[in-house]
Amino acid sequence: MFERFTTNARAVVIRAQEEARDLQHDYIGTEHILLGLFAMPSSLAAQALLRLGVTAAAVREAVEAEVGRGKTTLGGHIPFTRRAKKALELALREALQLKHNYIGTEHILLALEREGEGLAAKILAAQVSDLATIRATVHELLGSGQQEGAVDAAPNRTTAADEVVSAAQALAGGAPMGSHHLLEALIRAEGSMAAKVLSDLGIDAAAIAEKVDEFDTDETTDATPQESAARRMELRVVSTEGGEGTDEVHLVFRDQATIGLAKAVSALIDGPITGTGPVAGKFVPIWTVTNELLMTLLQSMRDPVEEGAERGGKAALLVRRVLHDRLRRRGGGQAAG
């Protein structure tokens, strides 16, 4: 869904996290998203709120009066509340109803009003005499030709920047792209200004990779529950008492959320969770992804890295190089196979 967000809409989500952090709240609620709408004064939502007489100062005052400020300075990832997630999902519905192929700040504003139960909706109801005027004002601005999607459809970037973003997304894999993925992509962007500067400063790709692996993302603003859990996972071959041919592969999870769920289910069925009946079908994606991962790692170590140049383009080649370098470092410089 977030890939449909305009630049302004993404800025709103980022600002919502900053608002929550500034208020020392350990969650991102609809009220923080509403405050985030004021981050881009030229956006359609900000203009609509201005016409309606709703100001950032008034909203912030209402938020503090309703929930107050927290007492602890927060770092790392701050989760969205259930209502905030619902509002962002409703923004997609608003965009589809208007037949827009993007999600802009106007859709987020309409979604906050439509959600109806969150603090943002209550604040809007208190500050706007008739909530119907919010929708009417947005439609009026859209009717005047103002639109965010067309501006954001084609970002104005150099070829090098496009390649860095593509490479960073590839490095992130199934996790949200973070600044550490961008950093590794920058140092490996051959011929780019960024790579030239970093090289001139004596910084190489191996040093950056080692530091990225050393630091804990949970202590940064790049923290996400997905990557935090994945960084603690392990896949190992275990020899059983049955001798050769009875070895097992164990996929180890160490995050508390997964452990808690597994314990709860195991307690109910009084034993391990096995691939029987419908559960077998649920295990299939895990089996498929695990085998794909192992094949990728095997190829990264056994095949000359440059062989991947024609398979998948520059981003795929960069991922192969990064995997190859890390696995060689783990293995003391000796390739597997």
Secondary structure, DSSP 8 states (H G I E B T S, - for coil): -GGGB-HHHHHHHHHHHHHHHHTT-SSB-HHHHHHHGGG-TTSHHHHHHHHTT--HHHHHHHHHHHH---SS---S---B-HHHHHHHHHHHHHHHHTT-SSB-HHHHHHHHHHH-SSHHHHHHHHHSS-THHHHHHHHHHHHTT--SHHHHSS----HHHHHHHHHHHHHHTTS---HHHHHHHHHT-TT-HHHHHHHHTT--HHHHHHHHHHS-GGGSTT--HHHHHHHT-EEEEE--TT-TT--EEEEE---HHHHHHHHHHHHHHTS-----THHHHHHHHHHHHHHHHHHHHHHHHHS-GGGGGGSSHHHHHHHHHHHHHHHHHHTTT----
